[in-house]
Amino acid sequence: MRVDQVGSLLRPVKLKAAFLKNREGSLGEEELRRAQDEAIRDVIATQEDHHLPVVTPRERSSCWA
């Protein structure tokens, strides 16, 4: 199966809210990092649910270059 990735996914509403709270000072860096990590895990889970390769051959080769 060939999959081409163009652009990027939109940030989830929950993550946008976390960034806003961080800018306002009501959410610390650690909590922001957790929100980012959760969003990443959700995207990977969605890709896996749709049987899409999570790491493409190009990403794999650039990671190990």
Buried (B, 14 or more C-beta within 10 A) or exposed (E): EEEEEEEEEEEBEEBEEBBEBBEEEEBEEEEBEEBBEBBEEBBEEEBEEEEEBEEBEEEEEEEEE
